[in-house]
Amino acid sequence: PFCVELYGGVGTIALNLSDAVSHIVSSDENPNNLKCFQDSVKQLPPEIQPLLDYKQKNAADMVTSESDLFQKCELLVLDPPRKGLEDEVVDYLCKGHCSSIKLLVYVSCGFQAFQRDCDALLASGRWRVEFAEGHVLFPGSDAVETLAFFVPK
């Protein structure tokens, strides 16, 4: 499947999916992440490297200006900061502009924001939760990472 990753940082998730998808476009607004992404891509097998692209844009700009990517996107990976998804991203997902997406993977480090975004996705009537679980990645802290898979209804 064609994959788009929003809030991708240096592409940690996307790069680990590189052998399971047909193409990946990872994005993040931090200008320092591009070089790290490119350096990591160079370490991958030569046949995988052309399948990986990076856009230095925030998630809101991606959903408003990259409609060609989202028309072919079948797998969307979201890994937002603690504040959760930007309003533009929630609106895009809830208003049905993303009919090609077969699986939405949401990785959250802020449970309250995840709960808000999840409620909006479910209330739209377009998505249902296929799977969700919490992970304690930092033993001794009260931080819980949530991994959730949403599929179209």
CNS distance restraints for C-alpha pairs under 8 A (distance, minus, plus):
assign (resid   1 and name CA) (resid  20 and name CA) 7.89 0.50 0.50
assign (resid   1 and name CA) (resid  21 and name CA) 4.92 0.50 0.50
assign (resid   1 and name CA) (resid  22 and name CA) 5.28 0.50 0.50
assign (resid   1 and name CA) (resid  23 and name CA) 7.21 0.50 0.50
assign (resid   1 and name CA) (resid  73 and name CA) 7.53 0.50 0.50
assign (resid   1 and name CA) (resid  74 and name CA) 5.65 0.50 0.50
assign (resid   1 and name CA) (resid  75 and name CA) 6.50 0.50 0.50
assign (resid   2 and name CA) (resid  21 and name CA) 6.07 0.50 0.50
assign (resid   2 and name CA) (resid  22 and name CA) 5.34 0.50 0.50
assign (resid   2 and name CA) (resid  23 and name CA) 5.01 0.50 0.50
assign (resid   2 and name CA) (resid  24 and name CA) 6.22 0.50 0.50
assign (resid   2 and name CA) (resid  72 and name CA) 6.50 0.50 0.50
assign (resid   2 and name CA) (resid  73 and name CA) 5.11 0.50 0.50
assign (resid   2 and name CA) (resid  74 and name CA) 5.44 0.50 0.50
assign (resid   2 and name CA) (resid  75 and name CA) 6.25 0.50 0.50
assign (resid   3 and name CA) (resid  21 and name CA) 6.76 0.50 0.50
assign (resid   3 and name CA) (resid  22 and name CA) 7.63 0.50 0.50
assign (resid   3 and name CA) (resid  23 and name CA) 6.05 0.50 0.50
assign (resid   3 and name CA) (resid  24 and name CA) 4.70 0.50 0.50
assign (resid   3 and name CA) (resid  25 and name CA) 6.40 0.50 0.50
assign (resid   3 and name CA) (resid  73 and name CA) 5.55 0.50 0.50
assign (resid   3 and name CA) (resid  74 and name CA) 6.13 0.50 0.50
assign (resid   3 and name CA) (resid  75 and name CA) 4.64 0.50 0.50
assign (resid   3 and name CA) (resid  76 and name CA) 5.77 0.50 0.50
assign (resid   3 and name CA) (resid  77 and name CA) 7.47 0.50 0.50
assign (resid   4 and name CA) (resid  24 and name CA) 5.71 0.50 0.50
assign (resid   4 and name CA) (resid  25 and name CA) 4.87 0.50 0.50
assign (resid   4 and name CA) (resid  26 and name CA) 5.84 0.50 0.50
assign (resid   4 and name CA) (resid  27 and name CA) 7.95 0.50 0.50
assign (resid   4 and name CA) (resid  69 and name CA) 7.61 0.50 0.50
assign (resid   4 and name CA) (resid  70 and name CA) 7.63 0.50 0.50
assign (resid   4 and name CA) (resid  73 and name CA) 6.27 0.50 0.50
assign (resid   4 and name CA) (resid  75 and name CA) 6.46 0.50 0.50
assign (resid   4 and name CA) (resid  76 and name CA) 5.05 0.50 0.50
assign (resid   4 and name CA) (resid  77 and name CA) 6.29 0.50 0.50
assign (resid   5 and name CA) (resid  14 and name CA) 6.63 0.50 0.50
assign (resid   5 and name CA) (resid  24 and name CA) 7.45 0.50 0.50
assign (resid   5 and name CA) (resid  25 and name CA) 6.22 0.50 0.50
assign (resid   5 and name CA) (resid  26 and name CA) 4.53 0.50 0.50
assign (resid   5 and name CA) (resid  27 and name CA) 6.11 0.50 0.50
assign (resid   5 and name CA) (resid  76 and name CA) 5.83 0.50 0.50
assign (resid   5 and name CA) (resid  77 and name CA) 4.55 0.50 0.50
assign (resid   5 and name CA) (resid  78 and name CA) 6.00 0.50 0.50
assign (resid   5 and name CA) (resid  79 and name CA) 7.87 0.50 0.50
assign (resid   6 and name CA) (resid  26 and name CA) 6.30 0.50 0.50
assign (resid   6 and name CA) (resid  27 and name CA) 5.32 0.50 0.50
assign (resid   6 and name CA) (resid  28 and name CA) 6.53 0.50 0.50
assign (resid   6 and name CA) (resid  58 and name CA) 7.69 0.50 0.50
assign (resid   6 and name CA) (resid  59 and name CA) 5.52 0.50 0.50
assign (resid   6 and name CA) (resid  62 and name CA) 7.86 0.50 0.50
assign (resid   6 and name CA) (resid  76 and name CA) 7.66 0.50 0.50
assign (resid   6 and name CA) (resid  77 and name CA) 6.24 0.50 0.50
assign (resid   6 and name CA) (resid  78 and name CA) 5.15 0.50 0.50
assign (resid   6 and name CA) (resid  79 and name CA) 6.63 0.50 0.50
assign (resid   6 and name CA) (resid  80 and name CA) 7.51 0.50 0.50
assign (resid   7 and name CA) (resid  26 and name CA) 7.91 0.50 0.50
assign (resid   7 and name CA) (resid  27 and name CA) 6.06 0.50 0.50
assign (resid   7 and name CA) (resid  28 and name CA) 4.96 0.50 0.50
assign (resid   7 and name CA) (resid  29 and name CA) 7.69 0.50 0.50
assign (resid   7 and name CA) (resid  58 and name CA) 7.10 0.50 0.50
assign (resid   7 and name CA) (resid  59 and name CA) 6.28 0.50 0.50
assign (resid   7 and name CA) (resid  78 and name CA) 6.25 0.50 0.50
assign (resid   7 and name CA) (resid  79 and name CA) 5.34 0.50 0.50
assign (resid   7 and name CA) (resid  80 and name CA) 5.23 0.50 0.50
assign (resid   7 and name CA) (resid  81 and name CA) 7.64 0.50 0.50
assign (resid   8 and name CA) (resid  12 and name CA) 7.26 0.50 0.50
assign (resid   8 and name CA) (resid  13 and name CA) 7.34 0.50 0.50
assign (resid   8 and name CA) (resid  14 and name CA) 7.42 0.50 0.50
assign (resid   8 and name CA) (resid  26 and name CA) 5.61 0.50 0.50
assign (resid   8 and name CA) (resid  27 and name CA) 5.26 0.50 0.50
assign (resid   8 and name CA) (resid  28 and name CA) 5.31 0.50 0.50
assign (resid   8 and name CA) (resid  78 and name CA) 7.54 0.50 0.50
assign (resid   8 and name CA) (resid  79 and name CA) 6.44 0.50 0.50
assign (resid   9 and name CA) (resid  27 and name CA) 7.19 0.50 0.50
assign (resid   9 and name CA) (resid  28 and name CA) 5.47 0.50 0.50
assign (resid   9 and name CA) (resid  30 and name CA) 7.31 0.50 0.50
assign (resid   9 and name CA) (resid  33 and name CA) 6.08 0.50 0.50
assign (resid  10 and name CA) (resid  28 and name CA) 7.88 0.50 0.50
assign (resid  10 and name CA) (resid  33 and name CA) 4.88 0.50 0.50
assign (resid  10 and name CA) (resid  34 and name CA) 6.78 0.50 0.50
assign (resid  10 and name CA) (resid  36 and name CA) 5.98 0.50 0.50
assign (resid  10 and name CA) (resid  37 and name CA) 5.08 0.50 0.50
assign (resid  11 and name CA) (resid  15 and name CA) 5.72 0.50 0.50
assign (resid  11 and name CA) (resid  26 and name CA) 6.21 0.50 0.50
assign (resid  11 and name CA) (resid  27 and name CA) 7.85 0.50 0.50
assign (resid  11 and name CA) (resid  37 and name CA) 5.96 0.50 0.50
assign (resid  12 and name CA) (resid  16 and name CA) 6.43 0.50 0.50
assign (resid  13 and name CA) (resid  17 and name CA) 6.53 0.50 0.50
assign (resid  14 and name CA) (resid  18 and name CA) 6.32 0.50 0.50
assign (resid  14 and name CA) (resid  24 and name CA) 6.80 0.50 0.50
assign (resid  14 and name CA) (resid  26 and name CA) 6.57 0.50 0.50
assign (resid  15 and name CA) (resid  41 and name CA) 7.54 0.50 0.50
assign (resid  15 and name CA) (resid  52 and name CA) 7.94 0.50 0.50
assign (resid  17 and name CA) (resid  21 and name CA) 6.52 0.50 0.50
assign (resid  18 and name CA) (resid  22 and name CA) 7.93 0.50 0.50
assign (resid  18 and name CA) (resid  23 and name CA) 7.48 0.50 0.50
assign (resid  18 and name CA) (resid  24 and name CA) 7.05 0.50 0.50
assign (resid  18 and name CA) (resid  48 and name CA) 6.91 0.50 0.50
assign (resid  18 and name CA) (resid  51 and name CA) 7.60 0.50 0.50
assign (resid  18 and name CA) (resid  52 and name CA) 7.39 0.50 0.50
assign (resid  19 and name CA) (resid  48 and name CA) 7.09 0.50 0.50
assign (resid  22 and name CA) (resid  51 and name CA) 6.85 0.50 0.50
assign (resid  23 and name CA) (resid  51 and name CA) 4.65 0.50 0.50
assign (resid  23 and name CA) (resid  52 and name CA) 6.10 0.50 0.50
assign (resid  24 and name CA) (resid  51 and name CA) 6.17 0.50 0.50
assign (resid  24 and name CA) (resid  52 and name CA) 5.01 0.50 0.50
assign (resid  24 and name CA) (resid  53 and name CA) 6.14 0.50 0.50
assign (resid  25 and name CA) (resid  52 and name CA) 6.11 0.50 0.50
assign (resid  25 and name CA) (resid  53 and name CA) 4.68 0.50 0.50
assign (resid  25 and name CA) (resid  54 and name CA) 5.43 0.50 0.50
assign (resid  25 and name CA) (resid  55 and name CA) 7.07 0.50 0.50
assign (resid  26 and name CA) (resid  52 and name CA) 7.81 0.50 0.50
assign (resid  26 and name CA) (resid  53 and name CA) 6.29 0.50 0.50
assign (resid  26 and name CA) (resid  54 and name CA) 4.81 0.50 0.50
assign (resid  26 and name CA) (resid  55 and name CA) 6.32 0.50 0.50
assign (resid  27 and name CA) (resid  54 and name CA) 5.51 0.50 0.50
assign (resid  27 and name CA) (resid  55 and name CA) 4.69 0.50 0.50
assign (resid  27 and name CA) (resid  56 and name CA) 5.64 0.50 0.50
assign (resid  27 and name CA) (resid  57 and name CA) 5.92 0.50 0.50
assign (resid  27 and name CA) (resid  58 and name CA) 6.94 0.50 0.50
assign (resid  27 and name CA) (resid  59 and name CA) 7.30 0.50 0.50
assign (resid  27 and name CA) (resid  62 and name CA) 7.85 0.50 0.50
assign (resid  28 and name CA) (resid  33 and name CA) 7.46 0.50 0.50
assign (resid  28 and name CA) (resid  55 and name CA) 6.84 0.50 0.50
assign (resid  28 and name CA) (resid  56 and name CA) 5.36 0.50 0.50
assign (resid  28 and name CA) (resid  57 and name CA) 5.31 0.50 0.50
assign (resid  28 and name CA) (resid  58 and name CA) 5.28 0.50 0.50
assign (resid  28 and name CA) (resid  59 and name CA) 6.97 0.50 0.50
assign (resid  29 and name CA) (resid  56 and name CA) 5.23 0.50 0.50
assign (resid  29 and name CA) (resid  57 and name CA) 4.53 0.50 0.50
assign (resid  29 and name CA) (resid  58 and name CA) 4.41 0.50 0.50
assign (resid  29 and name CA) (resid  59 and name CA) 7.74 0.50 0.50
assign (resid  30 and name CA) (resid  34 and name CA) 7.92 0.50 0.50
assign (resid  30 and name CA) (resid  56 and name CA) 7.02 0.50 0.50
assign (resid  30 and name CA) (resid  57 and name CA) 7.97 0.50 0.50
assign (resid  31 and name CA) (resid  56 and name CA) 6.56 0.50 0.50
assign (resid  32 and name CA) (resid  36 and name CA) 7.43 0.50 0.50
assign (resid  33 and name CA) (resid  37 and name CA) 6.19 0.50 0.50
assign (resid  34 and name CA) (resid  38 and name CA) 6.17 0.50 0.50
assign (resid  34 and name CA) (resid  54 and name CA) 6.97 0.50 0.50
assign (resid  34 and name CA) (resid  56 and name CA) 6.99 0.50 0.50
assign (resid  35 and name CA) (resid  39 and name CA) 6.02 0.50 0.50
assign (resid  36 and name CA) (resid  40 and name CA) 6.14 0.50 0.50
assign (resid  37 and name CA) (resid  41 and name CA) 6.21 0.50 0.50
assign (resid  37 and name CA) (resid  54 and name CA) 7.57 0.50 0.50
assign (resid  38 and name CA) (resid  42 and name CA) 6.40 0.50 0.50
assign (resid  39 and name CA) (resid  43 and name CA) 6.93 0.50 0.50
assign (resid  40 and name CA) (resid  44 and name CA) 7.06 0.50 0.50
assign (resid  41 and name CA) (resid  49 and name CA) 5.88 0.50 0.50
assign (resid  41 and name CA) (resid  52 and name CA) 7.42 0.50 0.50
assign (resid  42 and name CA) (resid  46 and name CA) 7.83 0.50 0.50
assign (resid  42 and name CA) (resid  49 and name CA) 6.92 0.50 0.50
assign (resid  44 and name CA) (resid  48 and name CA) 6.63 0.50 0.50
assign (resid  44 and name CA) (resid  49 and name CA) 6.40 0.50 0.50
assign (resid  45 and name CA) (resid  49 and name CA) 6.60 0.50 0.50
assign (resid  46 and name CA) (resid  50 and name CA) 7.66 0.50 0.50
assign (resid  48 and name CA) (resid  52 and name CA) 7.28 0.50 0.50
assign (resid  57 and name CA) (resid  61 and name CA) 6.12 0.50 0.50
assign (resid  57 and name CA) (resid  62 and name CA) 6.30 0.50 0.50
assign (resid  58 and name CA) (resid  62 and name CA) 6.32 0.50 0.50
assign (resid  59 and name CA) (resid  63 and name CA) 6.39 0.50 0.50
assign (resid  59 and name CA) (resid  86 and name CA) 7.30 0.50 0.50
assign (resid  59 and name CA) (resid  89 and name CA) 6.78 0.50 0.50
assign (resid  60 and name CA) (resid  64 and name CA) 6.29 0.50 0.50
assign (resid  60 and name CA) (resid  86 and name CA) 6.44 0.50 0.50
assign (resid  60 and name CA) (resid  87 and name CA) 7.80 0.50 0.50
assign (resid  60 and name CA) (resid  88 and name CA) 5.35 0.50 0.50
assign (resid  60 and name CA) (resid  89 and name CA) 5.79 0.50 0.50
assign (resid  61 and name CA) (resid  65 and name CA) 5.69 0.50 0.50
assign (resid  61 and name CA) (resid  66 and name CA) 7.69 0.50 0.50
assign (resid  62 and name CA) (resid  66 and name CA) 5.27 0.50 0.50
assign (resid  62 and name CA) (resid  67 and name CA) 7.96 0.50 0.50
assign (resid  63 and name CA) (resid  67 and name CA) 6.61 0.50 0.50
assign (resid  63 and name CA) (resid  70 and name CA) 7.59 0.50 0.50
assign (resid  63 and name CA) (resid  88 and name CA) 7.37 0.50 0.50
assign (resid  63 and name CA) (resid  89 and name CA) 6.44 0.50 0.50
assign (resid  63 and name CA) (resid  92 and name CA) 6.82 0.50 0.50
assign (resid  64 and name CA) (resid  88 and name CA) 7.83 0.50 0.50
assign (resid  66 and name CA) (resid  70 and name CA) 6.77 0.50 0.50
assign (resid  67 and name CA) (resid  71 and name CA) 6.12 0.50 0.50
assign (resid  68 and name CA) (resid  72 and name CA) 6.99 0.50 0.50
assign (resid  69 and name CA) (resid  73 and name CA) 6.12 0.50 0.50
assign (resid  70 and name CA) (resid  98 and name CA) 6.41 0.50 0.50
assign (resid  70 and name CA) (resid 100 and name CA) 7.48 0.50 0.50
assign (resid  70 and name CA) (resid 101 and name CA) 7.95 0.50 0.50
assign (resid  71 and name CA) (resid  98 and name CA) 6.80 0.50 0.50
assign (resid  71 and name CA) (resid  99 and name CA) 7.61 0.50 0.50
assign (resid  71 and name CA) (resid 100 and name CA) 6.14 0.50 0.50
assign (resid  72 and name CA) (resid 100 and name CA) 6.18 0.50 0.50
assign (resid  72 and name CA) (resid 101 and name CA) 7.95 0.50 0.50
assign (resid  73 and name CA) (resid  98 and name CA) 7.96 0.50 0.50
assign (resid  73 and name CA) (resid 100 and name CA) 5.94 0.50 0.50
assign (resid  73 and name CA) (resid 101 and name CA) 5.62 0.50 0.50
assign (resid  74 and name CA) (resid 100 and name CA) 5.46 0.50 0.50
assign (resid  74 and name CA) (resid 101 and name CA) 4.03 0.50 0.50
assign (resid  74 and name CA) (resid 102 and name CA) 5.07 0.50 0.50
assign (resid  74 and name CA) (resid 103 and name CA) 6.53 0.50 0.50
assign (resid  75 and name CA) (resid 101 and name CA) 5.72 0.50 0.50
assign (resid  75 and name CA) (resid 102 and name CA) 6.11 0.50 0.50
assign (resid  75 and name CA) (resid 103 and name CA) 5.04 0.50 0.50
assign (resid  75 and name CA) (resid 104 and name CA) 5.97 0.50 0.50
assign (resid  75 and name CA) (resid 105 and name CA) 7.61 0.50 0.50
assign (resid  76 and name CA) (resid 101 and name CA) 6.78 0.50 0.50
assign (resid  76 and name CA) (resid 103 and name CA) 6.42 0.50 0.50
assign (resid  76 and name CA) (resid 104 and name CA) 4.81 0.50 0.50
assign (resid  76 and name CA) (resid 105 and name CA) 6.17 0.50 0.50
assign (resid  77 and name CA) (resid 104 and name CA) 5.99 0.50 0.50
assign (resid  77 and name CA) (resid 105 and name CA) 4.76 0.50 0.50
assign (resid  77 and name CA) (resid 106 and name CA) 6.11 0.50 0.50
assign (resid  77 and name CA) (resid 107 and name CA) 7.82 0.50 0.50
assign (resid  78 and name CA) (resid 104 and name CA) 7.52 0.50 0.50
assign (resid  78 and name CA) (resid 105 and name CA) 6.04 0.50 0.50
assign (resid  78 and name CA) (resid 106 and name CA) 4.77 0.50 0.50
assign (resid  78 and name CA) (resid 107 and name CA) 6.11 0.50 0.50
assign (resid  79 and name CA) (resid 106 and name CA) 6.07 0.50 0.50
assign (resid  79 and name CA) (resid 107 and name CA) 4.81 0.50 0.50
assign (resid  79 and name CA) (resid 108 and name CA) 6.11 0.50 0.50
assign (resid  80 and name CA) (resid  84 and name CA) 5.32 0.50 0.50
assign (resid  80 and name CA) (resid  85 and name CA) 5.95 0.50 0.50
assign (resid  80 and name CA) (resid 107 and name CA) 7.27 0.50 0.50
assign (resid  80 and name CA) (resid 108 and name CA) 6.49 0.50 0.50
assign (resid  80 and name CA) (resid 109 and name CA) 7.81 0.50 0.50
assign (resid  81 and name CA) (resid  85 and name CA) 7.87 0.50 0.50
assign (resid  81 and name CA) (resid 108 and name CA) 7.40 0.50 0.50
assign (resid  81 and name CA) (resid 109 and name CA) 6.76 0.50 0.50
assign (resid  81 and name CA) (resid 110 and name CA) 7.31 0.50 0.50
assign (resid  82 and name CA) (resid 108 and name CA) 7.08 0.50 0.50
assign (resid  82 and name CA) (resid 109 and name CA) 5.42 0.50 0.50
assign (resid  82 and name CA) (resid 110 and name CA) 4.23 0.50 0.50
assign (resid  82 and name CA) (resid 111 and name CA) 7.84 0.50 0.50
assign (resid  82 and name CA) (resid 113 and name CA) 6.76 0.50 0.50
assign (resid  83 and name CA) (resid 110 and name CA) 6.60 0.50 0.50
assign (resid  83 and name CA) (resid 113 and name CA) 5.68 0.50 0.50
assign (resid  84 and name CA) (resid 108 and name CA) 7.36 0.50 0.50
assign (resid  84 and name CA) (resid 110 and name CA) 6.86 0.50 0.50
assign (resid  84 and name CA) (resid 113 and name CA) 4.85 0.50 0.50
assign (resid  84 and name CA) (resid 114 and name CA) 6.15 0.50 0.50
assign (resid  84 and name CA) (resid 117 and name CA) 7.12 0.50 0.50
assign (resid  85 and name CA) (resid  89 and name CA) 6.21 0.50 0.50
assign (resid  85 and name CA) (resid  90 and name CA) 6.47 0.50 0.50
assign (resid  85 and name CA) (resid 113 and name CA) 7.70 0.50 0.50
assign (resid  85 and name CA) (resid 117 and name CA) 6.84 0.50 0.50
assign (resid  86 and name CA) (resid  90 and name CA) 6.53 0.50 0.50
assign (resid  87 and name CA) (resid  91 and name CA) 6.06 0.50 0.50
assign (resid  88 and name CA) (resid  92 and name CA) 6.03 0.50 0.50
assign (resid  89 and name CA) (resid  93 and name CA) 6.25 0.50 0.50
assign (resid  90 and name CA) (resid  94 and name CA) 6.02 0.50 0.50
assign (resid  90 and name CA) (resid 117 and name CA) 7.01 0.50 0.50
assign (resid  90 and name CA) (resid 120 and name CA) 7.32 0.50 0.50
assign (resid  90 and name CA) (resid 121 and name CA) 7.25 0.50 0.50
assign (resid  91 and name CA) (resid  95 and name CA) 5.87 0.50 0.50
assign (resid  92 and name CA) (resid  96 and name CA) 6.78 0.50 0.50
assign (resid  92 and name CA) (resid  97 and name CA) 5.94 0.50 0.50
assign (resid  92 and name CA) (resid  98 and name CA) 7.26 0.50 0.50
assign (resid  93 and name CA) (resid  97 and name CA) 6.64 0.50 0.50
assign (resid  93 and name CA) (resid  98 and name CA) 6.31 0.50 0.50
assign (resid  93 and name CA) (resid 121 and name CA) 7.21 0.50 0.50
assign (resid  94 and name CA) (resid 120 and name CA) 7.39 0.50 0.50
assign (resid  94 and name CA) (resid 121 and name CA) 5.85 0.50 0.50
assign (resid  94 and name CA) (resid 124 and name CA) 5.26 0.50 0.50
assign (resid  94 and name CA) (resid 125 and name CA) 7.90 0.50 0.50
assign (resid  94 and name CA) (resid 126 and name CA) 6.54 0.50 0.50
assign (resid  95 and name CA) (resid 124 and name CA) 7.38 0.50 0.50
assign (resid  96 and name CA) (resid 126 and name CA) 7.19 0.50 0.50
assign (resid 101 and name CA) (resid 152 and name CA) 7.69 0.50 0.50
assign (resid 102 and name CA) (resid 151 and name CA) 5.97 0.50 0.50
assign (resid 102 and name CA) (resid 152 and name CA) 6.49 0.50 0.50
assign (resid 103 and name CA) (resid 149 and name CA) 6.74 0.50 0.50
assign (resid 103 and name CA) (resid 150 and name CA) 5.96 0.50 0.50
assign (resid 103 and name CA) (resid 151 and name CA) 5.05 0.50 0.50
assign (resid 103 and name CA) (resid 152 and name CA) 7.47 0.50 0.50
assign (resid 104 and name CA) (resid 149 and name CA) 5.73 0.50 0.50
assign (resid 104 and name CA) (resid 150 and name CA) 5.00 0.50 0.50
assign (resid 104 and name CA) (resid 151 and name CA) 6.30 0.50 0.50
assign (resid 105 and name CA) (resid 147 and name CA) 7.32 0.50 0.50
assign (resid 105 and name CA) (resid 148 and name CA) 5.90 0.50 0.50
assign (resid 105 and name CA) (resid 149 and name CA) 4.75 0.50 0.50
assign (resid 105 and name CA) (resid 150 and name CA) 6.46 0.50 0.50
assign (resid 106 and name CA) (resid 146 and name CA) 7.79 0.50 0.50
assign (resid 106 and name CA) (resid 147 and name CA) 5.87 0.50 0.50
assign (resid 106 and name CA) (resid 148 and name CA) 5.19 0.50 0.50
assign (resid 106 and name CA) (resid 149 and name CA) 6.39 0.50 0.50
assign (resid 106 and name CA) (resid 150 and name CA) 7.82 0.50 0.50
assign (resid 107 and name CA) (resid 145 and name CA) 7.01 0.50 0.50
assign (resid 107 and name CA) (resid 146 and name CA) 5.74 0.50 0.50
assign (resid 107 and name CA) (resid 147 and name CA) 4.72 0.50 0.50
assign (resid 107 and name CA) (resid 148 and name CA) 6.57 0.50 0.50
assign (resid 108 and name CA) (resid 114 and name CA) 6.12 0.50 0.50
assign (resid 108 and name CA) (resid 145 and name CA) 5.51 0.50 0.50
assign (resid 108 and name CA) (resid 146 and name CA) 4.98 0.50 0.50
assign (resid 108 and name CA) (resid 147 and name CA) 6.48 0.50 0.50
assign (resid 109 and name CA) (resid 143 and name CA) 7.31 0.50 0.50
assign (resid 109 and name CA) (resid 144 and name CA) 6.48 0.50 0.50
assign (resid 109 and name CA) (resid 145 and name CA) 4.68 0.50 0.50
assign (resid 109 and name CA) (resid 146 and name CA) 6.54 0.50 0.50
assign (resid 110 and name CA) (resid 114 and name CA) 6.15 0.50 0.50
assign (resid 110 and name CA) (resid 144 and name CA) 7.71 0.50 0.50
assign (resid 110 and name CA) (resid 145 and name CA) 7.25 0.50 0.50
assign (resid 111 and name CA) (resid 115 and name CA) 5.99 0.50 0.50
assign (resid 111 and name CA) (resid 144 and name CA) 7.34 0.50 0.50
assign (resid 111 and name CA) (resid 145 and name CA) 7.51 0.50 0.50
assign (resid 111 and name CA) (resid 146 and name CA) 7.05 0.50 0.50
assign (resid 112 and name CA) (resid 116 and name CA) 6.29 0.50 0.50
assign (resid 113 and name CA) (resid 117 and name CA) 6.14 0.50 0.50
assign (resid 114 and name CA) (resid 118 and name CA) 5.83 0.50 0.50
assign (resid 114 and name CA) (resid 146 and name CA) 7.88 0.50 0.50
assign (resid 115 and name CA) (resid 119 and name CA) 6.01 0.50 0.50
assign (resid 116 and name CA) (resid 120 and name CA) 6.37 0.50 0.50
assign (resid 117 and name CA) (resid 121 and name CA) 6.23 0.50 0.50
assign (resid 118 and name CA) (resid 122 and name CA) 6.12 0.50 0.50
assign (resid 119 and name CA) (resid 123 and name CA) 5.90 0.50 0.50
assign (resid 120 and name CA) (resid 124 and name CA) 6.19 0.50 0.50
assign (resid 121 and name CA) (resid 125 and name CA) 7.26 0.50 0.50
assign (resid 121 and name CA) (resid 126 and name CA) 7.04 0.50 0.50
assign (resid 121 and name CA) (resid 127 and name CA) 5.93 0.50 0.50
assign (resid 121 and name CA) (resid 128 and name CA) 7.79 0.50 0.50
assign (resid 122 and name CA) (resid 126 and name CA) 6.88 0.50 0.50
assign (resid 122 and name CA) (resid 127 and name CA) 5.50 0.50 0.50
assign (resid 122 and name CA) (resid 128 and name CA) 5.97 0.50 0.50
assign (resid 122 and name CA) (resid 129 and name CA) 7.90 0.50 0.50
assign (resid 125 and name CA) (resid 153 and name CA) 7.23 0.50 0.50
assign (resid 126 and name CA) (resid 152 and name CA) 5.67 0.50 0.50
assign (resid 126 and name CA) (resid 153 and name CA) 5.44 0.50 0.50
assign (resid 127 and name CA) (resid 150 and name CA) 6.11 0.50 0.50
assign (resid 127 and name CA) (resid 151 and name CA) 5.59 0.50 0.50
assign (resid 127 and name CA) (resid 152 and name CA) 4.53 0.50 0.50
assign (resid 127 and name CA) (resid 153 and name CA) 5.23 0.50 0.50
assign (resid 128 and name CA) (resid 150 and name CA) 5.49 0.50 0.50
assign (resid 128 and name CA) (resid 151 and name CA) 5.63 0.50 0.50
assign (resid 128 and name CA) (resid 152 and name CA) 6.32 0.50 0.50
assign (resid 128 and name CA) (resid 153 and name CA) 6.06 0.50 0.50
assign (resid 129 and name CA) (resid 148 and name CA) 7.07 0.50 0.50
assign (resid 129 and name CA) (resid 149 and name CA) 5.96 0.50 0.50
assign (resid 129 and name CA) (resid 150 and name CA) 4.54 0.50 0.50
assign (resid 129 and name CA) (resid 151 and name CA) 6.52 0.50 0.50
assign (resid 130 and name CA) (resid 148 and name CA) 7.59 0.50 0.50
assign (resid 130 and name CA) (resid 149 and name CA) 5.42 0.50 0.50
assign (resid 130 and name CA) (resid 150 and name CA) 5.45 0.50 0.50
assign (resid 130 and name CA) (resid 151 and name CA) 6.29 0.50 0.50
assign (resid 131 and name CA) (resid 148 and name CA) 5.56 0.50 0.50
assign (resid 131 and name CA) (resid 149 and name CA) 5.10 0.50 0.50
assign (resid 131 and name CA) (resid 150 and name CA) 7.23 0.50 0.50
assign (resid 132 and name CA) (resid 146 and name CA) 7.03 0.50 0.50
assign (resid 132 and name CA) (resid 147 and name CA) 5.54 0.50 0.50
assign (resid 132 and name CA) (resid 148 and name CA) 4.13 0.50 0.50
assign (resid 132 and name CA) (resid 149 and name CA) 6.33 0.50 0.50
assign (resid 133 and name CA) (resid 146 and name CA) 5.80 0.50 0.50
assign (resid 133 and name CA) (resid 147 and name CA) 5.52 0.50 0.50
assign (resid 133 and name CA) (resid 148 and name CA) 6.58 0.50 0.50
assign (resid 134 and name CA) (resid 144 and name CA) 6.05 0.50 0.50
assign (resid 134 and name CA) (resid 145 and name CA) 5.53 0.50 0.50
assign (resid 134 and name CA) (resid 146 and name CA) 4.46 0.50 0.50
assign (resid 134 and name CA) (resid 147 and name CA) 6.30 0.50 0.50
assign (resid 135 and name CA) (resid 144 and name CA) 5.53 0.50 0.50
assign (resid 135 and name CA) (resid 145 and name CA) 5.04 0.50 0.50
assign (resid 135 and name CA) (resid 146 and name CA) 6.27 0.50 0.50
assign (resid 135 and name CA) (resid 147 and name CA) 7.76 0.50 0.50
assign (resid 136 and name CA) (resid 142 and name CA) 7.89 0.50 0.50
assign (resid 136 and name CA) (resid 143 and name CA) 6.50 0.50 0.50
assign (resid 136 and name CA) (resid 144 and name CA) 4.97 0.50 0.50
assign (resid 136 and name CA) (resid 145 and name CA) 6.33 0.50 0.50
assign (resid 137 and name CA) (resid 143 and name CA) 7.62 0.50 0.50
assign (resid 137 and name CA) (resid 144 and name CA) 7.06 0.50 0.50
assign (resid 137 and name CA) (resid 145 and name CA) 7.04 0.50 0.50
assign (resid 138 and name CA) (resid 143 and name CA) 6.79 0.50 0.50
